[in-house]
Amino acid sequence: MWAIDRDYSDSALGFDGDFLLAHVRKATVARMRELLEERIRLWVEDDESAVEYAEEVEGRWAVRMRQEVRDATTVWFDVGERSLWFEAYVLPSPPLTGQVHRQALIRNRSSWRAFFALDKEEAIVIRGRISSPQVSLEELDLALGEVYEMVELAFRPMLQTGFPGREKSC
């Protein structure tokens, strides 16, 4: 029977797996960040884009876009080690939650990249995540477009249901 030398490891060969993994993650984060910054630049420069403003705040990007059903929506983008997250505020926690939550769950069935959720204060938000291999200029454009469409379709019905009598014109 052969004896197994327990001192024989990757580090004995000069290979540090943790270092390599950290390097790969750092490169992945940098790549996602570069793509996000490029996409934001293109949105801001495009006169036909709904994006009117973008800025980096504490390591996250805030992208403000014009909407038809309300003045604007700000989408926050956050680059993580394995994915890119995005979130947009829709409504404060409504006093009549049941039907608003039901509307959100029904709309979640037809969304692909984003979904309605509750934040820490139980406000209605839209959240989504793109895994690092899928992050591209096109995928970022589709994600922002989906947030835009979700707000356009859901904002007024949720406002009317959750806050009856609050909206002036429908």
PyMOL commands that set and color helices and strands:
alter all, ss='L'
color gray80, all
select helices_A, chain A and resi 11-13+17-45+97-108+132-134+137-162
alter helices_A, ss='H'
color red, helices_A
select strands_A, chain A and resi 51-57+60-66+72-79+83-91+114-118+124-131
alter strands_A, ss='S'
color yellow, strands_A
deselect
rebuild
show_as cartoon
